Amino acid sequence: MIKIFFYLSLIILGMFVMRFGIIQIRQYKQGKTKIKKKIPEQIAFAIFFIIILGLIIYSINSLLFN
């Protein structure tokens, strides 16, 4: 039972992060947000995004196919 709550919380957290990313992309397209050209920040963001996607996939996989 605790595993279900853990996996659901990971899914909800991942969806929240993805929604925040969508809002940032919309603001960037409208010209309200400027992206800095610093490579370390972009690499850190990419790693964070990949980790969140991995957690979502892991949670859905464990929740549905276990």
C-alpha positions as CSV (number, residue, x, y, z in Angstrom):
1,M,0.0,0.0,0.0
2,I,2.9,2.4,0.8
3,K,4.4,1.6,-2.6
4,I,1.3,2.8,-4.4
5,F,1.3,6.1,-2.5
6,F,5.1,6.5,-3.3
7,Y,4.6,5.8,-7.0
8,L,1.6,8.0,-7.2
9,S,3.5,10.8,-5.5
10,L,6.3,10.4,-8.0
11,I,3.8,10.6,-10.9
12,I,2.1,13.7,-9.5
13,L,5.5,15.4,-8.8
14,G,6.6,14.6,-12.4
15,M,3.4,16.0,-13.8
16,F,3.8,19.2,-11.8
17,V,7.4,19.6,-13.1
18,M,6.3,19.0,-16.7
19,R,3.5,21.5,-16.3
20,F,6.0,24.1,-15.0
21,G,8.2,23.3,-18.1
22,I,5.3,23.8,-20.5
23,I,4.6,27.2,-18.9
24,Q,8.2,28.2,-19.3
25,I,8.2,27.1,-23.0
26,R,5.1,29.2,-23.7
27,Q,6.7,32.2,-22.0
28,Y,9.8,31.7,-24.1
29,K,7.8,31.5,-27.3
30,Q,6.1,34.8,-26.4
31,G,9.4,36.4,-25.7
32,K,8.9,36.9,-22.0
33,T,11.7,34.6,-21.0
34,K,15.3,34.8,-22.1
35,I,17.4,31.7,-22.0
36,K,20.9,32.1,-20.8
37,K,23.6,30.7,-22.9
38,K,25.6,29.1,-20.1
39,I,26.2,25.5,-20.9
40,P,26.5,24.1,-17.3
41,E,23.0,25.4,-16.5
42,Q,21.6,23.8,-19.7
43,I,23.3,20.5,-18.9
44,A,22.0,20.6,-15.3
45,F,18.4,21.3,-16.6
46,A,18.7,18.4,-19.1
47,I,19.9,16.0,-16.4
48,F,17.1,17.1,-14.1
49,F,14.5,16.7,-16.8
50,I,15.8,13.2,-17.7
51,I,15.7,12.1,-14.0
52,I,12.1,13.3,-13.7
53,L,11.1,11.4,-16.9
54,G,12.9,8.3,-15.6
55,L,11.0,8.5,-12.3
56,I,7.7,8.8,-14.1
57,I,8.4,5.9,-16.4
58,Y,9.6,3.8,-13.5
59,S,6.6,4.6,-11.4
60,I,4.1,3.8,-14.2
61,N,5.9,0.6,-15.0
62,S,6.0,-0.5,-11.4
63,L,2.4,0.5,-10.8
64,L,0.9,-1.1,-13.8
65,F,3.1,-4.1,-14.5
66,N,3.9,-5.4,-11.1
